[in-house]
Amino acid sequence: MRQGCKTILIVDDSASMRQVVKMALKGAGFEVIEACDGRDALSKLGGQKIHLVISDVNMPNLDGISFVREMKKQPAYRFVPVIMLTTEGNEEKKKAGQEAGARAWVVKPFQPQQMLAAVSRLLMI
Protein backbone atom coordinates (compact mmCIF):
# COMPACT_ATOMS: atom_id res chain seq x y z
CA MET A 1 0.00 0.00 0.00
CA ARG A 2 2.10 2.88 -1.29
CA GLN A 3 0.76 6.27 -0.24
CA GLY A 4 1.97 8.35 -3.17
CA CYS A 5 4.60 9.92 -0.91
CA LYS A 6 2.29 11.60 1.57
CA THR A 7 4.33 13.41 4.22
CA ILE A 8 3.57 13.07 7.92
CA LEU A 9 5.10 15.25 10.65
CA ILE A 10 5.74 13.41 13.94
CA VAL A 11 6.10 15.69 16.98
CA ASP A 12 7.18 13.98 20.22
CA ASP A 13 9.84 14.73 22.82
CA SER A 14 10.54 10.99 23.15
CA ALA A 15 13.05 9.84 20.53
CA SER A 16 12.02 6.20 21.06
CA MET A 17 8.33 7.05 20.50
CA ARG A 18 9.20 8.97 17.30
CA GLN A 19 11.17 5.91 16.18
CA VAL A 20 8.24 3.53 16.74
CA VAL A 21 5.82 5.82 14.90
CA LYS A 22 8.32 6.47 12.09
CA MET A 23 8.92 2.76 11.52
CA ALA A 24 5.18 2.07 11.27
CA LEU A 25 4.62 4.98 8.87
CA LYS A 26 7.65 4.31 6.67
CA GLY A 27 6.63 0.64 6.53
CA ALA A 28 3.27 1.82 5.13
CA GLY A 29 5.03 3.98 2.53
CA PHE A 30 4.83 7.45 4.07
CA GLU A 31 7.52 10.13 4.10
CA VAL A 32 8.28 11.24 7.67
CA ILE A 33 9.56 14.49 9.19
CA GLU A 34 10.45 14.43 12.90
CA ALA A 35 10.34 17.22 15.48
CA CYS A 36 11.23 17.01 19.18
CA ASP A 37 8.65 19.55 20.44
CA GLY A 38 6.09 22.07 19.22
CA ARG A 39 8.63 24.85 18.67
CA ASP A 40 10.87 22.54 16.61
CA ALA A 41 7.80 21.39 14.63
CA LEU A 42 6.77 24.99 13.79
CA SER A 43 10.29 25.67 12.52
CA LYS A 44 10.07 22.61 10.25
CA LEU A 45 6.77 23.55 8.59
CA GLY A 46 8.25 26.28 6.39
CA GLY A 47 5.58 26.12 3.71
CA GLN A 48 6.31 22.54 2.67
CA LYS A 49 3.37 20.21 2.02
CA ILE A 50 2.43 18.22 5.11
CA HIS A 51 -0.52 15.82 4.72
CA LEU A 52 -0.95 14.90 8.40
CA VAL A 53 0.52 15.67 11.83
CA ILE A 54 0.90 13.20 14.70
CA SER A 55 1.70 15.09 17.88
CA ASP A 56 2.30 14.26 21.53
CA VAL A 57 0.40 16.48 24.01
CA ASN A 58 2.87 16.95 26.87
CA MET A 59 6.21 18.33 25.62
CA PRO A 60 8.73 20.96 26.74
CA ASN A 61 9.04 24.39 25.03
CA LEU A 62 5.66 24.21 23.26
CA ASP A 63 3.09 21.53 24.11
CA GLY A 64 1.10 19.68 21.45
CA ILE A 65 -2.16 21.59 21.83
CA SER A 66 -0.42 24.98 21.64
CA PHE A 67 1.55 23.74 18.63
CA VAL A 68 -1.65 22.71 16.83
CA ARG A 69 -3.23 26.12 17.58
CA GLU A 70 -0.18 27.90 16.16
CA MET A 71 0.05 25.64 13.12
CA LYS A 72 -3.66 26.12 12.31
CA LYS A 73 -3.14 29.92 12.22
CA GLN A 74 -1.01 29.45 9.09
CA PRO A 75 -3.18 29.29 5.95
CA ALA A 76 -1.08 26.50 4.40
CA TYR A 77 -1.76 24.24 7.40
CA ARG A 78 -5.28 25.25 8.42
CA PHE A 79 -6.83 22.05 7.08
CA VAL A 80 -4.05 19.57 7.86
CA PRO A 81 -5.53 16.74 9.96
CA VAL A 82 -3.94 16.16 13.37
CA ILE A 83 -3.74 13.03 15.51
CA MET A 84 -2.84 13.61 19.15
CA LEU A 85 -0.72 10.72 20.43
CA THR A 86 -0.58 10.76 24.20
CA THR A 87 -0.74 9.00 27.55
CA GLU A 88 -3.38 11.61 28.41
CA GLY A 89 -6.91 10.15 28.60
CA ASN A 90 -8.25 13.25 30.36
CA GLU A 91 -11.50 14.53 28.80
CA GLU A 92 -10.59 18.21 29.31
CA LYS A 93 -7.32 17.71 27.41
CA LYS A 94 -9.21 15.88 24.65
CA LYS A 95 -11.70 18.74 24.41
CA ALA A 96 -8.84 21.30 24.28
CA GLY A 97 -7.17 19.21 21.58
CA GLN A 98 -10.36 19.07 19.52
CA GLU A 99 -10.91 22.80 19.92
CA ALA A 100 -7.34 23.40 18.73
CA GLY A 101 -8.05 21.29 15.65
CA ALA A 102 -7.10 17.69 16.50
CA ARG A 103 -9.25 15.18 14.63
CA ALA A 104 -8.21 11.95 16.42
CA TRP A 105 -6.80 10.89 19.77
CA VAL A 106 -4.58 7.78 20.06
CA VAL A 107 -3.59 6.77 23.59
CA LYS A 108 -0.11 5.35 24.31
CA PRO A 109 0.80 2.56 24.41
CA PHE A 110 -0.79 1.82 21.05
CA GLN A 111 -0.57 -0.85 18.38
CA PRO A 112 1.00 0.40 15.12
CA GLN A 113 -2.06 -0.93 13.23
CA GLN A 114 -4.35 1.18 15.43
CA MET A 115 -2.40 4.32 14.55
CA LEU A 116 -2.19 3.43 10.84
CA ALA A 117 -5.98 2.93 10.83
CA ALA A 118 -6.44 6.46 12.24
CA VAL A 119 -3.96 7.82 9.63
CA SER A 120 -5.81 6.07 6.79
CA ARG A 121 -9.18 7.35 8.04
CA LEU A 122 -7.98 10.96 8.19
CA LEU A 123 -6.19 10.83 4.85
CA MET A 124 -9.13 8.90 3.37
CA ILE A 125 -6.95 6.29 1.71
Secondary structure by P-SEA (a helix, b strand, c coil): ccccbbbbbbbcccaaaaaaaaaaaaaabbbbbbbccaaaaaaacccccccbbbbbcccccccaaaaaaaaaaccccccbbbbbbcccccaaaaaaaaaacccccccccccaaaaaaaaaaaacc
